[in-house]
Amino acid sequence: MSGADPLFPEIEPYRTGMLALDGLHSMYWEESGNRDGVPVVFLHGGPGAGCSAQHRRFFDPAWYRIVLYDQRGAGRSRPLAELRDNTTAHLVNDLDVLRRHLGIESWLVFGGSWGSTLALAYAQRFPERCLGLVLRGVFLCREAEIEWFMHGMRRFFPEHWRSFAGYLPEAERGSLLESYAARLNHPDPKVHMPAAQAWSAYEGSCSTLMPDEQPSINATNSRLALGLARIECHYFMHKGFMAEGALLEGTPRLEHMPGIIVQGRYDMVCPPESAYELHHAWRGSVLSIVPDAGHSAWEPGVRRALVGATESFRRSGWFT
């Protein structure tokens, strides 16, 4: 690491693969870092956003056996943006199928935004398989959080929300989520691709504390935009395929599990209230509020805090 950039140097995977999950879905996975190191798995956001090479850089490659994968329907997994057999229960099971496929007994689980949702759901289902959790931008998938994304962010980003809502014909704006779902699931790319780019641009534009003049990669890359927008909308429509408040109610299953929660003070996509509630419901957690950051994992303060979290686990002796 350098003083200017807290991330570890770029590395390449030493092993990659496609794991058949069922008759429909196949999942991309990769390993990098230390083959004999402490296993850590990275859960990407969205749902539907997929992983990138940069995500390997949160972890010391001399210490960690770094596992990245694209959740079903996302990134390099196939079929892209497929909604059939795509629920939270499927994703939780997929993660443990991958763990067993790689011969890993237990691992540190690292997830941001939707990845924090999935990490909590997985840890509550398989607590014995988790060495600990590192979570960023906590999203508990409650109705109020979905409503905030669809409508509430306009209080702080009125121009971006206006573009998001204004993409739809006026007659369709009374129910944004349902209207976007109809367009994103339309078979014609001339219908679903512009809707996917509008959705992805809205999310990306609201994700940083300071304005980012560069267009979001999810909005400019059609493959990433479609996976993110269609799958995210699908999960929002079904309220994450979980009962309201289920992740907070399940925190007793994390009783003896350590966790570090990293939260941007000015996170407008996933406001800090959820991270605060989770921290107070989960006695083994430490909450780190980054004072000068929004939602994005790539803001300087968030990057430092996330690398600090993985380094804290490395130095803690918890794994020895």
C-alpha positions as CSV (number, residue, x, y, z in Angstrom):
1,M,0.0,0.0,0.0
2,S,1.1,3.6,-0.6
3,G,0.2,6.7,1.5
4,A,-1.8,8.1,-1.4
5,D,-3.8,4.9,-2.2
6,P,-4.8,2.6,0.7
7,L,-5.6,-0.3,-1.7
8,F,-3.2,-3.1,-2.2
9,P,-1.5,-3.5,-5.6
10,E,-3.3,-4.9,-8.6
11,I,-3.1,-8.7,-8.9
12,E,-4.4,-11.3,-11.3
13,P,-6.3,-14.5,-10.3
14,Y,-4.4,-17.7,-10.1
15,R,-7.6,-19.7,-10.8
16,T,-11.0,-19.0,-12.4
17,G,-14.0,-21.1,-13.2
18,M,-17.7,-21.4,-14.1
19,L,-19.8,-23.3,-11.6
20,A,-23.0,-24.9,-12.8
21,L,-25.7,-24.2,-10.2
22,D,-28.7,-25.8,-11.9
23,G,-30.0,-26.4,-15.3
24,L,-30.2,-22.7,-16.0
25,H,-27.6,-20.7,-14.1
26,S,-23.8,-20.9,-14.1
27,M,-21.7,-18.7,-11.8
28,Y,-18.3,-17.1,-12.5
29,W,-15.7,-17.4,-9.7
30,E,-12.0,-16.6,-9.2
31,E,-9.3,-16.9,-6.6
32,S,-6.2,-14.7,-6.1
33,G,-3.7,-13.9,-3.3
34,N,-2.3,-16.6,-1.0
35,R,-3.4,-20.1,-1.9
36,D,-2.9,-21.2,1.7
37,G,-4.1,-17.9,3.2
38,V,-7.2,-17.1,5.3
39,P,-10.2,-17.4,2.9
40,V,-12.2,-14.2,2.3
41,V,-15.2,-13.9,-0.1
42,F,-16.3,-10.6,-1.7
43,L,-20.0,-10.1,-2.2
44,H,-20.8,-7.4,-4.8
45,G,-23.7,-5.0,-4.7
46,G,-26.7,-4.3,-6.8
47,P,-28.0,-7.0,-6.7
48,G,-26.7,-7.6,-10.2
49,A,-23.7,-5.3,-10.3
50,G,-21.0,-8.0,-10.6
51,C,-17.3,-7.9,-9.4
52,S,-14.3,-6.1,-10.9
53,A,-10.5,-6.6,-10.6
54,Q,-10.4,-3.6,-8.2
55,H,-12.3,-5.5,-5.6
56,R,-9.3,-7.8,-5.1
57,R,-7.4,-4.8,-3.7
58,F,-9.2,-4.5,-0.4
59,F,-7.2,-7.6,0.9
60,D,-3.6,-8.2,1.6
61,P,-2.7,-10.8,-1.1
62,A,0.1,-12.2,1.1
63,W,-2.4,-13.1,3.9
64,Y,-5.8,-13.7,2.3
65,R,-7.0,-16.3,-0.1
66,I,-9.3,-13.9,-2.0
67,V,-12.5,-15.3,-3.6
68,L,-14.6,-13.1,-5.9
69,Y,-17.6,-14.3,-7.8
70,D,-20.6,-12.9,-9.8
71,Q,-24.0,-13.7,-8.3
72,R,-26.4,-15.5,-10.6
73,G,-27.5,-13.3,-13.4
74,A,-24.7,-10.8,-12.8
75,G,-21.4,-9.9,-14.5
76,R,-19.8,-12.9,-16.1
77,S,-22.3,-15.4,-14.7
78,R,-24.8,-16.8,-17.2
79,P,-27.5,-16.2,-18.4
80,L,-27.0,-12.4,-17.9
81,A,-29.8,-10.6,-16.1
82,E,-31.9,-13.8,-15.8
83,L,-34.7,-13.4,-13.2
84,R,-35.9,-17.0,-13.2
85,D,-34.8,-18.9,-10.1
86,N,-33.2,-15.7,-8.8
87,T,-34.1,-15.0,-5.2
88,T,-32.2,-14.3,-2.0
89,A,-32.6,-17.9,-0.9
90,H,-30.9,-19.0,-4.2
91,L,-28.0,-16.6,-3.7
92,V,-27.5,-17.7,-0.1
93,N,-27.4,-21.3,-1.2
94,D,-25.1,-20.5,-4.2
95,L,-22.5,-19.0,-1.9
96,D,-22.4,-22.1,0.2
97,V,-22.2,-24.3,-2.9
98,L,-19.2,-22.2,-3.9
99,R,-17.6,-22.6,-0.5
100,R,-17.9,-26.4,-0.7
101,H,-16.7,-26.4,-4.3
102,L,-13.5,-24.6,-3.3
103,G,-13.0,-26.9,-0.3
104,I,-13.2,-24.0,2.2
105,E,-14.3,-24.8,5.8
106,S,-15.1,-21.2,6.8
107,W,-14.3,-17.7,5.5
108,L,-14.4,-14.0,6.2
109,V,-17.4,-12.5,4.4
110,F,-17.1,-9.0,2.9
111,G,-20.0,-7.2,1.3
112,G,-21.2,-3.7,0.5
113,S,-24.6,-2.3,-0.2
114,W,-26.7,-5.3,-1.4
115,G,-23.6,-7.3,-0.6
116,S,-24.1,-6.4,3.0
117,T,-27.7,-7.7,2.8
118,L,-26.6,-11.0,1.3
119,A,-23.7,-11.3,3.8
120,L,-26.2,-10.9,6.7
121,A,-28.6,-13.4,5.2
122,Y,-25.8,-15.9,4.6
123,A,-24.3,-15.5,8.1
124,Q,-27.6,-16.0,9.7
125,R,-28.2,-19.1,7.7
126,F,-24.7,-20.5,8.0
127,P,-23.1,-18.8,11.1
128,E,-20.6,-21.7,11.5
129,R,-19.1,-21.0,8.1
130,C,-18.3,-17.3,8.8
131,L,-15.1,-16.2,10.5
132,G,-16.5,-12.7,10.7
133,L,-18.2,-10.0,8.5
134,V,-17.0,-6.7,7.0
135,L,-20.0,-4.7,5.8
136,R,-20.3,-1.4,4.0
137,G,-23.3,0.9,3.2
138,V,-25.7,-1.4,5.1
139,F,-29.0,-2.2,3.3
140,L,-31.5,-4.2,5.2
141,C,-34.0,-4.4,2.3
142,R,-36.9,-3.0,4.3
143,E,-39.8,-1.2,2.6
144,A,-38.7,2.2,3.8
145,E,-35.3,1.7,2.4
146,I,-36.7,0.7,-1.0
147,E,-39.1,3.7,-0.9
148,W,-36.1,6.0,-0.1
149,F,-34.2,4.8,-3.2
150,M,-37.2,5.2,-5.5
151,H,-38.5,8.5,-4.1
152,G,-36.6,9.8,-1.1
153,M,-33.3,10.6,-2.7
154,R,-34.9,13.4,-4.7
155,R,-34.7,15.5,-1.6
156,F,-30.9,15.7,-2.0
157,F,-30.5,14.9,-5.7
158,P,-33.6,16.5,-7.3
159,E,-32.0,16.9,-10.7
160,H,-30.9,13.2,-10.9
161,W,-34.3,12.0,-9.6
162,R,-36.0,14.2,-12.2
163,S,-34.0,12.5,-15.0
164,F,-34.8,9.1,-13.5
165,A,-38.5,9.7,-13.2
166,G,-38.6,11.9,-16.3
167,Y,-37.2,9.0,-18.5
168,L,-40.7,7.5,-18.2
169,P,-43.7,8.9,-20.0
170,E,-45.8,11.1,-17.7
171,A,-48.6,8.5,-17.6
172,E,-46.2,5.9,-16.1
173,R,-44.7,8.1,-13.4
174,G,-47.3,7.4,-10.8
175,S,-45.7,4.0,-10.0
176,L,-42.0,4.2,-10.7
177,L,-41.0,0.8,-9.6
178,E,-43.7,-1.1,-11.5
179,S,-43.2,1.0,-14.6
180,Y,-39.5,0.5,-14.7
181,A,-40.0,-3.3,-14.1
182,A,-42.3,-3.5,-17.2
183,R,-39.7,-1.8,-19.3
184,L,-36.6,-3.6,-17.9
185,N,-38.3,-6.9,-18.5
186,H,-39.5,-6.1,-22.0
187,P,-37.9,-8.5,-24.5
188,D,-36.9,-5.8,-26.9
189,P,-33.4,-4.3,-26.2
190,K,-34.7,-1.0,-27.7
191,V,-37.0,-0.9,-24.7
192,H,-35.1,-2.4,-21.8
193,M,-31.6,-1.0,-22.5
194,P,-32.4,2.7,-22.3
195,A,-34.4,2.0,-19.1
196,A,-31.4,0.1,-17.7
197,Q,-29.1,2.9,-18.4
198,A,-31.5,5.5,-16.9
199,W,-31.8,3.4,-13.7
200,S,-28.0,2.8,-13.4
201,A,-27.2,6.4,-14.1
202,Y,-29.6,7.5,-11.3
203,E,-27.9,5.2,-8.7
204,G,-24.4,6.1,-9.8
205,S,-25.1,9.8,-9.7
206,C,-26.3,9.6,-6.1
207,S,-23.5,7.4,-4.8
208,T,-20.7,9.9,-4.0
209,L,-20.5,12.8,-1.5
210,M,-18.8,15.1,-4.1
211,P,-20.1,15.2,-7.6
212,D,-18.4,12.7,-10.0
213,E,-18.2,14.2,-13.5
214,Q,-17.4,10.8,-14.9
215,P,-20.4,8.8,-16.0
216,S,-21.1,5.6,-14.0
217,I,-19.5,2.5,-15.5
218,N,-22.8,0.7,-14.9
219,A,-24.6,3.3,-17.0
220,T,-22.1,3.4,-19.9
221,N,-21.5,-0.4,-20.1
222,S,-24.7,-2.0,-21.4
223,R,-24.0,-5.4,-20.0
224,L,-23.4,-4.1,-16.5
225,A,-26.3,-1.7,-16.7
226,L,-28.8,-4.4,-17.7
227,G,-27.6,-6.8,-15.0
228,L,-27.8,-4.2,-12.3
229,A,-31.0,-2.5,-13.2
230,R,-33.1,-5.5,-14.1
231,I,-32.1,-7.7,-11.1
232,E,-32.1,-4.8,-8.6
233,C,-35.7,-3.8,-9.7
234,H,-36.7,-7.5,-9.5
235,Y,-35.5,-7.7,-5.9
236,F,-37.1,-4.4,-5.0
237,M,-40.4,-5.6,-6.5
238,H,-40.3,-8.7,-4.2
239,K,-38.9,-6.8,-1.2
240,G,-35.8,-8.8,-1.2
241,F,-37.7,-12.1,-0.9
242,M,-37.5,-11.6,2.9
243,A,-40.0,-10.8,5.6
244,E,-40.0,-7.1,6.7
245,G,-37.2,-6.6,9.3
246,A,-36.0,-10.2,9.0
247,L,-32.3,-9.3,9.0
248,L,-32.5,-7.3,12.2
249,E,-34.6,-10.0,13.9
250,G,-31.9,-12.6,12.9
251,T,-29.0,-10.8,14.6
252,P,-29.1,-13.2,17.7
253,R,-27.6,-15.8,15.3
254,L,-24.5,-13.5,15.0
255,E,-24.1,-13.3,18.8
256,H,-20.5,-14.6,18.8
257,M,-19.4,-13.4,15.4
258,P,-17.1,-10.3,15.1
259,G,-18.1,-7.7,12.5
260,I,-16.9,-4.3,11.3
261,I,-19.5,-2.0,9.7
262,V,-18.2,0.8,7.5
263,Q,-20.7,3.6,6.8
264,G,-20.4,6.9,4.9
265,R,-21.9,9.7,7.0
266,Y,-23.6,11.2,3.9
267,D,-24.6,7.9,2.3
268,M,-27.8,8.8,0.4
269,V,-28.3,5.5,-1.3
270,C,-28.3,3.5,2.0
271,P,-28.6,6.1,4.8
272,P,-26.7,5.5,8.1
273,E,-29.8,4.7,10.1
274,S,-29.8,1.1,9.0
275,A,-26.1,0.6,9.9
276,Y,-26.8,2.2,13.3
277,E,-29.7,-0.1,14.0
278,L,-27.8,-3.1,12.9
279,H,-24.8,-2.2,15.1
280,H,-27.0,-1.8,18.2
281,A,-28.8,-5.1,17.5
282,W,-25.5,-7.0,17.0
283,R,-23.3,-6.9,20.0
284,G,-20.2,-8.3,18.3
285,S,-20.1,-5.4,15.8
286,V,-18.0,-2.3,15.5
287,L,-19.4,0.7,13.6
288,S,-17.0,3.0,11.8
289,I,-18.6,6.1,10.4
290,V,-16.6,7.8,7.7
291,P,-17.2,11.5,8.1
292,D,-16.5,12.7,4.6
293,A,-18.1,10.0,2.4
294,G,-21.3,8.9,0.7
295,H,-22.2,5.4,-0.5
296,S,-19.4,4.5,-3.0
297,A,-16.7,2.1,-1.9
298,W,-14.2,4.1,-4.0
299,E,-14.4,7.3,-2.0
300,P,-11.0,7.8,-0.2
301,G,-12.3,7.6,3.3
302,V,-14.3,4.5,2.6
303,R,-11.4,2.8,0.9
304,R,-9.2,3.5,3.9
305,A,-11.8,2.2,6.3
306,L,-12.4,-1.0,4.4
307,V,-8.7,-1.8,4.0
308,G,-8.4,-0.9,7.7
309,A,-11.2,-3.4,8.5
310,T,-9.5,-6.3,6.6
311,E,-6.2,-5.4,8.2
312,S,-7.8,-5.3,11.6
313,F,-9.0,-8.8,11.2
314,R,-5.6,-9.9,10.0
315,R,-3.9,-8.4,13.0
316,S,-6.5,-9.4,15.6
317,G,-5.3,-13.0,15.9
318,W,-8.9,-14.1,15.5
319,F,-7.9,-16.5,12.7
320,T,-5.1,-18.2,14.5
